[in-house]
Amino acid sequence: MSENIYDLDIYELLDKAYESEDADEIEELIERALALDPNNPEALLFKSDLIEEDGERLPVLEKAVEEARRHFQEEGLSGEEILEDEMVLVYLGLLQRMAYTLFFLERDDSALELVEELLRYDHEDLSQAKTLYYRILLDQEEWGRVLEETMQETVRGLGWAYARVIATFMLSNGKGKNKKKQPDGLNKMLWDAVRMAPNVPFYMLGYIPDPVDESEDEDYHFAVLFENAWLPSHDLINWFSKATILFGLLTNRFGRENDDMREILDALGGTADYEALASQAANSSDERILETLALGNYPTA
């Protein structure tokens, strides 16, 4: 660093950290900032982003949230009033990070409390909070609540799309004499979700490698969040796997693993679907194949 960091104030240090692309330099800047003010919420937020382990990150986030709330209390701010404060973006970022961290530590109730607080504020980017909100409700098997929420939703992202697919399937998936026919439109719901980000199902199931293209990072992180959402039912994961493999074979996504995936599809009862579609899918785009799958109500039972 050409400039002596000991001559900078805390916000100059943070500005330099935001601008830097050197991990060691960023860490040094943040540690210096925290030496000047160990309770600064923005510096603590930055520090939390440098910690990989959820269990180690959580106490840093808890301290930062506590300090941000103390700031609002000292300023006499509450509810929507905090949206006018310069600390608000830091606070919302802290709530979101802490909620995700708690979820990955399997502390769903605590994570849900923070997400519900986030959703009470009328701010621009609610999509990540809403995605986690749906994911927690799925974890708690609140299928009816998920569907009710998706029907009222205005932010229709990947979380909304996959949450309604899973909830719809589970509500229709009774046991034995109570087993219901697959609802009309369920397959179309799935293909509509896939259309939004065609590689997501393959990341969820581990059928293709992690992305090297940064443009896929957001889709990959979403897939990691939702990869276990298919586990409540063997029927659910088998249906999703059959659909994903069918789409993957028709779009030539499996390369040298193609024969192995054909065997898995056969075990899942999807060979007839593949044979019915293979010739017309040749050299077609993802979009065209997804349209064919939706119109034909594939995968068949």
C-alpha positions, 0 to 999 in steps of 0.5 A: 500500500503506497499510503500509510493506513495509520494516517487514515480515518475509519471511513477512508480505510473502508473506502479503500477496502471496497476499492481493493481487489487484494484479499490480504490488503482488504484484511489489513484495512479492515483490521486497522478500521476495527482497531480504530473502532471495534464496534463499527457496524460497517467494519464488522460487516466487512469482517464477517464477509472475510470469514468462511465458517458460519459458526465463526461468522455468527458472533461477528454479525450478532455484535454488528447488528447489536451495535447498529440497533444501538445507533438507531435507539440513540437516534430515536429511530424505529420502524420505517424511520430507519430507512432515512438513516445513513446506517440503513444499508449496512443494517439491512445487509447485516440482517440478510447475512445473519439470516442466511448464516443462521439458516445454514446453522439450522437455526430456522426460527431465528433466521425466520425472525430476521427475514420477517424483519427485513421484509417489513422494510420497504426497500429496493432489493427484497429478492434475496430475503424473499428467497430465504423466506420461502426456503425456510418455510419449505424447511418447516414443511409449511406447504400451504403457507408457501402457496398462499404467499406465492399467489400474493407475490409480486417479486417473482424470482427463482425462489418464488418459482421453485417454492411453488413447484415444491409446495404444489407437489407436496400438497398433492402427494398423499400416501396410499389411499390418499395419494392424489393425481399430479395436479394439472400444470405442475410440470409447466410450473417446473419448466417455467422455473427452469426457463428462468435459469436453465442450469440451476436444476443441474447444479442442485442435483450435482449433475454438472460441475460448479461454474467457472463463469462468474455470470453463473455465480448467482444461479449456482448460489441459489441452487446450493440454497435449494439443493436439499429442498427436494429431500422431504419425499422420494417421489418429489426428488425422483420426479425432479430428477427424471425431469432434469435428466430428460431435459439434460439429455435432450440438450446434450448437457452430460457429455461422456456421462450421457450413457450413465444418465440414460440408465438413471432415466430408465430406472426412473421410468423416463425412457419412453419420454426421451425416445418420444422427444429425442428426434424432434429435439435434435439441434434445438435451443433450450427455449424450444425444448422447454416449450416442447416439454411444457406443451407435452406435459412432460415428464409423464407419470 
